Structures are given as structure tokens and as C-alpha cells.
């Protein structure tokens, strides 16, 4: 409902700086969300392949992720902008999304048990859609919560902490199936179209971590009441009250939404090109890293990803199943590695941006990510090496170990993608429309992923003959184009105003 205040115009009051740990608590729930999201990113292609998906069709299954973001985030953003309750403004949506996401995580790897009712691959796709919708319900209010609660001079710090926590969650989530196999001893190979036990239990644990961390943020974060929020943002309360009382038809709502699109800040339009190329590349990485390194590093031929061939063969040879299981686990390790490098870079991101400028920092980071993807080509096969990962030792081809080097660049790019667009954008947004504009900005994340989903599988099949390593190189080229596109962005405010001396502490 609309906020109830009596003054015609709430005078703008200086929003207080927040203690470091309060900024930390604001984003702690994102650790759990990313824990679950990283489990999905590292294992969804593995699960869908086990359930019978074609290699070149994987991107089409993954299309549900950006579609859910495209549909859900603007709706949730607009709704949370208008929500004022005793439970908060953004918190109810964050909590609801977390509960739904945890449910999807518990059900997806168990697709095999419903084979009598519905095809496992269909059930897996539906659960993937449920998880993605729920993740988006949770993520969008988290972005807006930082903009609501953190004053402008701490905004880059707020998003940098969010980036750090996101990457801590990603490290833990990505590594979990590997840990469950190599430390706990759970089996990592699939049998008879079922999902590997290590992956099943990883999803159960991920659902628990997700709910626990989100509850921490919801309980520890007290959102500003309407009168206080309006005073900090300089919003005319009487106008908001009138808007809340107006009954608008669906056509009027759609018309108003289109007007928001037309009048979006110039900075948002310019960032859209950068977002297109960077998220086009990220989507390819998430979908095709597993088959790419299985083929290029472990030497498994593309035919072993063809359901028709697998059906004709009858049973997958033990060495092929073992190679695919080992490669799938190693995807978790290298995804954890890029998340670790991203977390480390997040610690100095605000300082680097203050020194080099936000645009230079952003562009250089994306360029390093592009070079990282292209560097996958250099990591092929090799002799078996014993690797000490502190928690366990594992034998992998030397090419697998070499993949950790490209992950440095990918991690730096990921840290910048999580923080810099929002830091650049946030101060160009009207305070009363922050949530809906953050939702609209998600179009620039969802649209390139949808394009990638529709195009990447076709390119992989017709141009690269299902050799997945080359689609990763294509991702590298796209990321370098994103780096070049940054220089077309014009910031709406001087950097000094936003990246002040106290911003990183």
C-alpha cells in the first residue's frame, strides 16, 4: 500500500552513513542465494545431460533462466517499490523467493523418481524454471535494498561487499559436489539416467544454506519506514499518496511501464551495450564449460554427449562415465577458482576504481575476462598430475590444472560485472523508481542470455561440429567487445562525488 504521511513534501534529510557490519548484514543473504545459484550454474548442464538432453540443445533448456529474469524482476521491482508493511519493503520478497528457490533445489536433482508420471528431462526443466524464477524474486530486491539503505557516498562500498559475499557463496557452492566426492566419499557418476548422489546432496545442502543466510539478512535488517525513507530521498509524499490511490487499468500500467522505458536514464541505455556482450559470454560459459573441458581436456569425444548414440550403445563405458564425472567435478573447482579471484578483486575494487576511474577499471576487467576465455584453448589434455587442494588430493590432466590461470581473468571480469554497472547506474535513478528501474535494467542481463541461448547451440552444431571449446573462444571475443563498449558510457555524476575517500572503509 502507499505510504501514509501528512506533509505535502518531505524535505530532504542527509541519509546517515552505515556501520560496516550493517552494510555487510544487508547483503549476507546474497551469499546463500549465490551458493544455490552457483550450484545450478556448475551442475545444471551436468544434470540435464544425465537426464538425456542433447549437447547443442542445452542452451535451449537454459533459456528459462533469462526468461524468468525478464518477466519476474521488473514485476517484483515495481511491486516492492509500492510495498510498505511492518515486515519491510524488500524483505518480504527476498524471503518468499528464498523459500521457493530452496524447494526447487530440493526437487530438481530428484527428477528420476517421477519417471512414472512425467519424463525426467521435462521435470528437470520445470524445476530449473522454478529455481530461476525464485532466484530472480530474491535477487532483484537485494539490489534495490542496497540502494534504499546505503547512502550515495557508500554506494560503491555496498555493491563491492555484495560482490564479495556473492563470490564467497559461489566458491562454496561450486566446490561442494567435488568436496562431497573427494572428501566425504559420495559417488560422482550417474547410473541409469539418475543424477549422481554427490550432486543430489549438494543441492540439499545448498537449499539449507540459502534459507539460513536469507533469514539472517531479513532478521538483522530493519528497513526505513516510509516517512524516514521519503525524507532521506527527498520524495514528495503527497504525490506518492495520490499515485497509490489511483486505480489504473492494465493498459494504463503497460503504458506507464513503456514510458519508463522511453525515459530511462541515458547511462542505462549506454550500459546496455556493455551488458549485452558481457552476459552473452557468461551464458556460454555456464552452459558449455562442462562439455568443453570434458572434450578438450579429458579427451571424451562429442558423440558421448549425443543421446541417440548413447541409446544405441546401451551402456556408457566405465572410463567414459568416470571421465565425465571427473570433468563435471572439475568444473566446480574452476568455477570456485574464478569466484575466489573475483572475491579477492572485490576487496580492492573500490580502491582501483578510485585510482584508475570506474570506466577504465570496468573495461580492463572485461578485457582480462575475454583473454581468459580464449586461454581455454591452451589447456588441452596432458599427463596426469597429482594436485593438492588442501582438503584432498586429486589426479587430473595437466590441462585441467592449467585452466586455473584463465580463471584469474574471468574472476576479475565477474567481480566488475557484479559491481561496476550498478555503481555507475545507481545515482542516475530516481529514488521513487529505483526498484522498477533495477528490474528494467535486468533486461540488459536477460536479453543477451536469451539471444545466446537461441544462437549458441546452433553455432556449436553447424559451425563448430559440437566441439564445445570453440564456443568458449567465441565467448572470449564477446567479452572483449564488451570491454570496448565501456568507453561509450557517459556517467551522470563526477566520480569524485561517488568514490569518496571514505568509500572503501
VMD Tcl script that draws the C-alpha trace (Angstrom):
set ca {
  {0.00 0.00 0.00}
  {1.06 3.61 -0.39}
  {2.92 5.30 2.46}
  {0.80 7.46 4.70}
  {2.34 10.81 5.57}
  {0.74 14.18 6.00}
  {3.25 16.65 4.66}
  {2.93 17.79 1.08}
  {6.63 17.47 0.51}
  {9.15 15.61 2.63}
  {12.25 17.83 2.98}
  {15.43 16.00 2.01}
  {17.49 14.95 5.01}
  {21.09 13.72 4.88}
  {20.98 9.92 4.91}
  {23.33 8.63 7.65}
  {26.36 6.52 6.85}
  {26.01 2.91 7.94}
  {28.49 0.96 10.08}
  {30.46 -1.57 8.08}
  {28.75 -4.59 9.64}
  {25.32 -3.18 8.91}
  {26.26 -2.89 5.24}
  {27.58 -6.46 5.49}
  {24.32 -7.78 7.00}
  {22.33 -6.11 4.21}
  {23.94 -8.40 1.67}
  {24.72 -11.55 3.66}
  {21.64 -13.28 2.29}
  {23.11 -12.91 -1.19}
  {25.84 -15.34 -0.10}
  {23.22 -18.06 0.22}
  {21.41 -17.04 -2.96}
  {24.66 -17.24 -4.91}
  {25.55 -20.51 -3.18}
  {22.43 -22.01 -4.71}
  {22.80 -20.16 -7.99}
  {26.38 -21.41 -8.39}
  {25.33 -24.98 -7.72}
  {22.84 -24.55 -10.53}
  {25.36 -22.91 -12.88}
  {28.03 -25.55 -12.34}
  {25.71 -28.57 -12.39}
  {22.56 -27.85 -14.41}
  {24.18 -28.88 -17.72}
  {25.55 -31.99 -16.00}
  {22.11 -32.86 -14.59}
  {20.30 -32.21 -17.86}
  {22.87 -34.28 -19.79}
  {22.41 -37.14 -17.33}
  {18.65 -36.86 -17.86}
  {19.00 -37.08 -21.67}
  {19.50 -33.58 -23.12}
  {21.33 -33.13 -26.46}
  {24.61 -31.19 -26.28}
  {23.54 -28.49 -28.75}
  {20.11 -28.25 -27.08}
  {21.50 -27.45 -23.62}
  {21.31 -23.71 -24.24}
  {17.60 -24.04 -25.06}
  {16.94 -25.59 -21.64}
  {18.95 -22.80 -20.05}
  {16.81 -20.16 -21.79}
  {14.33 -20.38 -18.93}
  {16.84 -18.58 -16.68}
  {16.93 -15.25 -18.56}
  {13.24 -15.54 -19.45}
  {12.38 -15.75 -15.77}
  {14.58 -12.74 -15.10}
  {12.99 -10.79 -17.93}
  {9.48 -11.46 -16.63}
  {9.96 -11.60 -12.87}
  {12.42 -8.85 -11.97}
  {10.52 -5.82 -13.35}
  {7.28 -7.09 -11.76}
  {8.94 -7.69 -8.40}
  {10.82 -4.38 -8.64}
  {7.65 -2.43 -9.30}
  {5.73 -4.30 -6.59}
  {8.43 -3.80 -3.97}
  {8.58 -0.07 -4.79}
  {4.91 0.13 -3.76}
  {5.10 -2.19 -0.75}
  {5.22 -0.76 2.76}
  {4.46 -3.23 5.54}
  {5.53 -3.97 9.08}
  {7.81 -6.66 7.64}
  {9.61 -4.16 5.43}
  {9.63 -3.06 1.82}
  {12.03 -5.50 0.13}
  {12.36 -8.18 2.84}
  {9.05 -10.00 2.16}
  {10.03 -10.61 -1.47}
  {13.55 -11.68 -0.53}
  {12.22 -14.26 1.94}
  {9.47 -15.61 -0.33}
  {11.91 -16.07 -3.22}
  {14.38 -17.89 -0.99}
  {11.76 -20.39 0.19}
  {10.65 -21.12 -3.40}
  {14.26 -21.45 -4.60}
  {15.09 -23.90 -1.82}
  {12.08 -26.02 -2.81}
  {13.22 -26.12 -6.44}
  {16.76 -27.06 -5.37}
  {15.47 -29.97 -3.34}
  {13.32 -31.29 -6.18}
  {15.40 -30.81 -9.36}
  {18.08 -33.50 -8.83}
  {15.33 -35.99 -7.95}
  {13.79 -35.90 -11.43}
  {14.41 -39.63 -11.82}
  {11.92 -40.57 -9.11}
  {8.98 -39.11 -11.06}
  {9.72 -41.05 -14.26}
  {6.37 -42.87 -13.98}
  {4.48 -39.57 -14.04}
  {6.47 -37.34 -16.37}
  {9.69 -37.54 -18.40}
  {12.67 -36.76 -16.14}
  {14.10 -34.24 -18.61}
  {10.79 -32.34 -18.58}
  {10.61 -32.39 -14.79}
  {14.21 -31.20 -14.60}
  {13.45 -28.32 -16.97}
  {10.39 -27.30 -14.93}
  {12.39 -27.32 -11.69}
  {15.11 -25.27 -13.39}
  {12.45 -22.72 -14.33}
  {11.10 -22.69 -10.76}
  {14.57 -22.14 -9.30}
  {15.35 -19.35 -11.73}
  {12.06 -17.58 -11.11}
  {12.64 -17.82 -7.35}
  {16.27 -16.67 -7.58}
  {15.08 -13.63 -9.54}
  {12.36 -12.85 -6.98}
  {15.08 -12.81 -4.33}
  {17.90 -11.10 -6.24}
  {16.10 -8.01 -7.50}
  {15.00 -6.73 -4.05}
  {18.55 -7.35 -2.76}
  {19.91 -4.93 -5.38}
  {17.26 -2.35 -4.50}
  {17.79 -2.88 -0.75}
  {21.37 -1.60 -1.05}
  {20.18 1.47 -2.97}
  {17.48 2.07 -0.32}
  {19.60 1.68 2.79}
  {23.10 2.77 1.78}
  {23.82 6.50 1.23}
  {25.35 7.64 -2.05}
  {28.87 8.09 -0.69}
  {28.91 4.44 0.45}
  {27.17 3.02 -2.62}
  {30.25 1.54 -4.31}
  {31.29 0.05 -0.95}
  {27.82 -1.50 -0.61}
  {27.90 -3.15 -4.02}
  {31.53 -4.22 -3.53}
  {30.58 -6.01 -0.29}
  {27.65 -7.57 -2.12}
  {30.06 -8.72 -4.83}
  {32.41 -10.17 -2.20}
  {29.63 -12.14 -0.50}
  {28.26 -13.30 -3.83}
  {31.66 -14.75 -4.66}
  {32.17 -16.38 -1.27}
  {28.84 -18.13 -1.82}
  {29.87 -19.04 -5.36}
  {33.14 -20.58 -4.16}
  {31.41 -22.77 -1.60}
  {28.55 -23.72 -3.90}
  {30.75 -24.53 -6.88}
  {33.12 -26.74 -4.88}
  {30.51 -28.62 -2.89}
  {29.94 -31.62 -5.23}
  {33.73 -32.06 -5.55}
  {34.11 -31.97 -1.76}
  {31.30 -34.46 -1.26}
  {33.01 -36.86 -3.68}
  {36.68 -36.45 -2.82}
  {36.44 -35.74 0.91}
  {33.17 -37.34 2.05}
  {33.26 -40.19 -0.47}
  {29.91 -39.89 -2.25}
  {29.73 -41.28 -5.80}
  {30.03 -38.69 -8.61}
  {28.88 -40.81 -11.57}
  {25.30 -41.13 -12.80}
  {23.66 -44.51 -13.26}
  {20.69 -45.32 -15.47}
  {19.71 -41.72 -16.17}
  {19.78 -40.74 -12.49}
  {21.70 -37.79 -11.06}
  {24.96 -38.52 -9.22}
  {24.50 -38.79 -5.42}
  {27.15 -36.11 -4.78}
  {25.12 -33.62 -6.82}
  {21.84 -34.56 -5.12}
  {23.25 -33.98 -1.64}
  {24.97 -30.78 -2.74}
  {21.58 -29.36 -3.74}
  {20.07 -30.33 -0.38}
  {22.88 -28.56 1.48}
  {22.62 -25.56 -0.84}
  {18.92 -25.17 -0.10}
  {19.68 -25.12 3.65}
  {22.45 -22.51 3.32}
  {20.21 -20.37 1.13}
  {17.39 -20.23 3.66}
  {19.70 -19.68 6.62}
  {21.59 -16.73 5.17}
  {18.48 -15.02 3.82}
  {16.82 -15.32 7.23}
  {19.90 -13.64 8.75}
  {19.53 -10.62 6.45}
  {15.76 -10.38 6.95}
  {16.02 -10.58 10.76}
  {19.05 -8.26 11.08}
  {17.93 -5.57 8.60}
  {15.33 -3.05 9.69}
  {14.21 -1.11 6.65}
  {13.39 2.60 6.91}
  {9.70 3.45 7.49}
  {8.01 5.44 4.69}
  {8.34 8.90 6.29}
  {12.02 8.42 7.03}
  {12.78 6.94 3.61}
  {10.98 9.78 1.83}
  {12.88 12.35 3.88}
  {16.24 10.78 3.01}
  {15.36 10.57 -0.69}
  {13.58 13.93 -0.94}
  {10.39 12.33 -2.28}
  {7.13 14.28 -2.35}
  {4.96 12.14 -0.11}
  {1.64 13.66 -1.12}
  {2.30 12.83 -4.75}
  {3.15 9.25 -3.81}
  {-0.05 9.02 -1.82}
  {-2.08 10.16 -4.80}
  {-0.33 7.69 -7.09}
  {-1.05 4.86 -4.68}
  {-4.73 5.75 -4.56}
  {-5.15 5.84 -8.32}
  {-6.79 2.78 -9.85}
  {-5.19 2.09 -13.22}
  {-6.20 -0.41 -15.86}
  {-3.78 -2.99 -17.24}
  {-3.41 -0.90 -20.39}
  {-2.53 2.17 -18.33}
  {0.00 0.20 -16.33}
  {1.61 -1.11 -19.50}
  {1.59 2.40 -20.92}
  {3.29 3.72 -17.80}
  {5.86 0.96 -17.99}
  {6.59 1.85 -21.62}
  {7.03 5.48 -20.60}
  {9.61 4.38 -18.00}
  {11.45 2.51 -20.75}
  {11.39 5.54 -23.04}
  {12.56 7.88 -20.29}
  {15.21 5.60 -18.83}
  {18.42 7.41 -17.90}
  {20.96 7.82 -20.70}
  {23.55 5.96 -18.63}
  {21.31 2.88 -18.52}
  {20.97 2.85 -22.32}
  {24.71 3.09 -22.80}
  {25.44 0.38 -20.25}
  {23.04 -1.92 -22.13}
  {25.57 -2.49 -24.92}
  {28.27 -3.45 -22.42}
  {25.83 -5.73 -20.65}
  {24.85 -7.42 -23.92}
  {28.34 -8.57 -24.83}
  {29.40 -9.49 -21.29}
  {26.29 -11.51 -20.42}
  {26.26 -13.19 -23.85}
  {29.71 -14.51 -22.91}
  {28.82 -15.50 -19.34}
  {25.82 -17.53 -20.51}
  {28.03 -19.53 -22.88}
  {30.48 -20.23 -20.06}
  {27.81 -21.52 -17.69}
  {26.19 -23.76 -20.30}
  {29.19 -25.17 -22.16}
  {32.21 -25.26 -19.82}
  {31.40 -28.81 -18.72}
  {31.26 -30.34 -22.23}
  {34.12 -28.10 -23.38}
  {36.63 -29.33 -20.81}
  {35.31 -32.90 -20.94}
  {36.16 -32.95 -24.64}
  {39.23 -30.70 -24.74}
  {40.97 -31.71 -21.51}
  {39.70 -35.22 -20.71}
  {39.57 -36.27 -24.39}
  {35.96 -37.51 -24.42}
  {34.56 -37.42 -27.96}
  {31.47 -35.33 -28.73}
  {29.47 -38.46 -29.61}
  {29.30 -39.34 -25.91}
  {27.04 -36.29 -25.45}
  {24.60 -37.50 -28.14}
  {21.52 -39.21 -26.59}
  {20.86 -41.14 -29.83}
  {24.38 -42.57 -29.81}
  {24.17 -43.38 -26.11}
  {20.88 -45.21 -26.66}
  {22.41 -47.21 -29.50}
  {25.44 -48.15 -27.40}
  {23.26 -49.17 -24.47}
  {25.70 -48.69 -21.62}
  {28.33 -45.98 -21.20}
  {31.82 -47.50 -20.77}
  {33.19 -47.09 -17.26}
  {36.13 -44.95 -18.39}
  {33.83 -42.52 -20.23}
  {31.48 -42.23 -17.24}
  {34.47 -41.68 -14.94}
  {35.93 -39.00 -17.24}
  {32.62 -37.15 -17.46}
  {32.21 -37.33 -13.69}
  {35.74 -36.06 -13.07}
  {35.30 -33.25 -15.59}
  {31.98 -32.30 -14.03}
  {33.61 -32.09 -10.61}
  {36.50 -30.03 -12.02}
  {34.01 -27.51 -13.44}
  {33.06 -26.86 -9.81}
  {36.72 -26.31 -8.95}
  {37.43 -23.83 -11.75}
  {34.12 -22.04 -11.13}
  {35.11 -21.80 -7.47}
  {38.50 -20.50 -8.61}
  {37.07 -17.66 -10.68}
  {34.74 -16.83 -7.80}
  {37.73 -16.78 -5.41}
  {39.65 -14.44 -7.71}
  {36.53 -12.31 -8.03}
  {36.16 -12.16 -4.24}
  {39.78 -11.10 -3.84}
  {39.44 -8.46 -6.52}
  {36.24 -7.22 -4.88}
  {38.30 -6.32 -1.80}
  {40.31 -3.76 -3.80}
  {37.77 -2.89 -6.49}
  {36.67 0.41 -4.93}
  {40.30 1.48 -4.45}
  {41.24 0.53 -8.02}
  {38.22 2.39 -9.38}
  {39.15 5.43 -7.32}
  {42.66 5.37 -8.80}
  {42.01 4.44 -12.43}
  {38.43 5.64 -12.76}
  {35.38 3.42 -12.92}
  {35.25 3.14 -16.72}
  {38.91 2.18 -17.11}
  {38.61 -0.33 -14.29}
  {35.47 -1.83 -15.79}
  {36.91 -2.04 -19.32}
  {40.24 -3.52 -18.26}
  {38.47 -6.13 -16.13}
  {36.26 -7.24 -19.01}
  {39.23 -7.44 -21.38}
  {41.06 -9.74 -18.94}
  {37.97 -11.94 -18.81}
  {37.89 -12.19 -22.60}
  {41.54 -13.22 -22.71}
  {40.77 -15.81 -20.04}
  {38.11 -17.48 -22.16}
  {40.35 -17.56 -25.21}
  {43.08 -19.06 -22.99}
  {40.99 -22.24 -22.61}
  {42.43 -23.27 -26.00}
  {45.89 -23.60 -24.49}
  {44.75 -26.06 -21.81}
  {44.43 -29.35 -23.67}
  {44.90 -32.85 -22.29}
  {48.32 -33.54 -20.87}
  {49.74 -36.08 -18.47}
  {48.04 -36.91 -15.20}
  {49.18 -34.79 -12.26}
  {48.59 -35.16 -8.55}
  {47.09 -31.91 -7.23}
  {46.93 -30.98 -3.55}
  {43.78 -28.91 -2.92}
  {44.40 -28.75 0.87}
  {41.15 -30.54 1.59}
  {42.12 -33.52 -0.58}
  {44.43 -34.68 -3.36}
  {43.19 -35.50 -6.84}
  {44.74 -36.69 -10.09}
  {43.82 -34.60 -13.16}
  {45.32 -33.94 -16.61}
  {47.84 -31.09 -16.68}
  {45.47 -29.15 -18.94}
  {42.86 -29.17 -16.17}
  {45.32 -27.60 -13.76}
  {46.25 -25.03 -16.42}
  {42.64 -23.85 -16.53}
  {43.18 -22.11 -13.20}
  {45.23 -19.42 -14.99}
  {42.45 -18.24 -17.35}
  {40.12 -18.21 -14.36}
  {42.07 -15.26 -12.92}
  {40.91 -13.06 -15.78}
  {37.39 -14.48 -15.69}
  {37.18 -13.80 -11.95}
  {38.30 -10.19 -12.32}
  {35.70 -9.66 -15.04}
  {32.97 -11.28 -12.91}
  {33.72 -9.05 -9.92}
  {33.49 -5.97 -12.12}
  {30.25 -7.14 -13.77}
  {28.63 -7.65 -10.37}
  {29.55 -4.23 -9.02}
  {30.55 -1.61 -11.58}
  {27.35 -1.33 -13.69}
  {25.27 -0.83 -10.54}
  {27.71 1.66 -9.05}
  {27.69 3.64 -12.30}
  {23.93 3.40 -12.71}
  {22.55 3.80 -9.19}
  {22.98 7.56 -8.84}
  {21.25 8.25 -12.15}
  {17.99 6.63 -10.95}
  {15.04 8.48 -9.38}
  {14.66 7.32 -5.77}
  {10.94 6.54 -6.06}
  {11.56 4.27 -9.05}
  {14.78 2.55 -8.01}
  {13.22 -0.90 -7.72}
  {11.43 -0.87 -11.05}
  {14.43 0.60 -12.86}
  {16.71 -2.02 -11.33}
  {14.21 -4.56 -12.65}
  {14.21 -2.94 -16.08}
  {18.00 -2.95 -16.03}
  {17.74 -6.72 -15.72}
  {16.54 -6.66 -19.34}
  {20.16 -5.93 -20.23}
  {21.12 -9.15 -18.44}
  {18.26 -11.35 -19.63}
  {18.08 -10.31 -23.30}
  {21.68 -11.23 -24.22}
  {21.29 -14.58 -22.48}
  {18.13 -15.29 -24.48}
  {19.97 -14.40 -27.71}
  {22.87 -16.60 -26.62}
  {20.51 -19.48 -25.83}
  {18.91 -19.28 -29.27}
  {22.15 -18.85 -31.21}
  {24.93 -20.66 -29.32}
  {23.61 -24.22 -29.76}
  {23.08 -23.68 -33.49}
  {26.58 -22.23 -33.90}
  {28.05 -25.10 -31.88}
  {26.37 -27.70 -34.08}
  {26.69 -26.16 -37.55}
  {29.93 -24.16 -37.31}
  {31.97 -25.97 -34.65}
  {30.63 -29.54 -35.19}
  {29.82 -29.86 -31.48}
  {33.43 -29.08 -30.43}
  {32.45 -27.06 -27.38}
  {35.88 -25.49 -26.79}
  {35.34 -23.13 -29.73}
  {32.09 -21.76 -28.33}
  {34.10 -20.76 -25.24}
  {36.52 -18.87 -27.52}
  {33.51 -17.10 -29.04}
  {32.59 -16.04 -25.50}
  {36.05 -14.52 -25.17}
  {35.60 -12.43 -28.30}
  {32.24 -11.20 -26.97}
  {33.78 -10.19 -23.64}
  {36.48 -8.15 -25.39}
  {33.75 -6.35 -27.36}
  {32.11 -5.56 -24.01}
  {35.39 -4.04 -22.81}
  {35.50 -1.76 -25.85}
  {31.85 -0.77 -25.37}
  {32.54 0.67 -21.90}
  {34.12 3.74 -23.50}
  {30.75 4.71 -24.99}
  {29.24 5.08 -21.49}
  {28.92 8.61 -20.09}
  {28.49 8.77 -16.34}
  {25.78 11.00 -14.93}
  {27.82 12.33 -11.99}
  {31.50 13.06 -11.35}
  {33.33 10.05 -9.97}
  {34.73 12.02 -7.06}
  {31.24 12.53 -5.71}
  {30.61 8.80 -5.53}
  {34.04 7.33 -4.90}
  {34.98 9.46 -1.92}
  {37.86 8.83 0.40}
  {35.64 7.09 2.94}
  {34.00 4.88 0.33}
  {36.24 1.88 0.74}
  {36.39 1.76 4.52}
}
mol new
graphics top color blue
foreach p $ca { graphics top sphere $p radius 0.5 }
foreach p [lrange $ca 0 end-1] q [lrange $ca 1 end] { graphics top cylinder $p $q radius 0.2 }
display resetview
